[in-house]
Amino acid sequence: MRKMLFCLCAFLLFSGVFISCSDKKEAAPEKKGAIEEMTDRVAKEAVEKIRTPINKARSVEDIQKNRFSDMEKELTEKP
């Protein structure tokens, strides 16, 4: 009888802990600190400064490919 009571108490304790820890819907979202916000802002700016020249180079490459394809079309059409 004593083992059964001990098992029942242990089961109730573990199930209560599991249920109380698994629900995070009620928890308020954590706000970032000033340092974290500034770090995120600086990281976004750095990414944009890196991506801008890459995007410009890609657009120039696309323009160049289009010009070469247009030149090839004209050369093949005119004998």
C-alpha positions as CSV (number, residue, x, y, z in Angstrom):
1,M,0.0,0.0,0.0
2,R,2.8,2.3,0.8
3,K,4.5,1.8,-2.6
4,M,1.3,2.5,-4.4
5,L,0.8,5.7,-2.5
6,F,4.4,6.7,-3.2
7,C,4.0,6.0,-6.9
8,L,0.8,7.9,-7.1
9,C,2.4,11.0,-5.4
10,A,5.4,10.8,-7.7
11,F,3.1,10.5,-10.8
12,L,1.1,13.5,-9.7
13,L,4.2,15.6,-9.0
14,F,5.8,14.8,-12.3
15,S,2.7,15.3,-14.3
16,G,2.0,18.7,-12.6
17,V,5.6,19.8,-13.3
18,F,5.3,18.7,-16.9
19,I,1.9,20.5,-17.5
20,S,3.0,23.7,-15.8
21,C,6.3,23.9,-17.7
22,S,5.0,23.0,-21.2
23,D,2.5,25.9,-21.6
24,K,4.3,29.1,-22.7
25,K,1.3,30.9,-24.3
26,E,0.6,32.8,-21.1
27,A,4.2,34.1,-20.8
28,A,4.8,37.6,-22.0
29,P,7.3,38.1,-24.8
30,E,10.6,39.2,-23.5
31,K,11.7,42.7,-24.5
32,K,15.2,43.1,-25.8
33,G,17.6,45.3,-24.0
34,A,19.1,48.5,-25.4
35,I,22.4,46.8,-26.2
36,E,20.7,43.9,-28.0
37,E,18.5,46.3,-30.0
38,M,21.6,48.4,-31.0
39,T,23.4,45.2,-32.0
40,D,20.6,44.1,-34.2
41,R,20.3,47.5,-35.9
42,V,24.1,47.6,-36.6
43,A,24.0,44.0,-37.9
44,K,21.1,44.9,-40.3
45,E,23.0,47.9,-41.5
46,A,26.1,45.8,-42.1
47,V,24.2,43.2,-44.0
48,E,22.6,45.9,-46.2
49,K,26.0,47.5,-46.9
50,I,27.3,44.2,-48.0
51,R,24.3,43.2,-50.1
52,T,24.0,46.5,-51.9
53,P,27.2,46.2,-54.0
54,I,26.5,42.5,-54.6
55,N,23.0,43.3,-55.9
56,K,24.4,46.1,-58.1
57,A,27.0,43.7,-59.6
58,R,24.3,41.1,-60.3
59,S,22.2,43.7,-62.1
60,V,25.2,44.8,-64.2
61,E,25.9,41.2,-65.0
62,D,22.3,40.7,-66.1
63,I,22.5,43.8,-68.3
64,Q,25.7,42.5,-69.9
65,K,24.2,39.1,-70.6
66,N,21.2,40.7,-72.2
67,R,23.4,42.8,-74.4
68,F,25.5,39.8,-75.5
69,S,22.4,37.8,-76.3
70,D,21.0,40.7,-78.3
71,M,24.2,41.0,-80.2
72,E,24.3,37.3,-80.9
73,K,20.7,37.5,-82.2
74,E,21.5,40.3,-84.5
75,L,24.6,38.6,-85.8
76,T,22.8,35.4,-86.5
77,E,19.8,37.2,-88.2
78,K,21.9,39.3,-90.6
79,P,24.1,37.4,-93.0
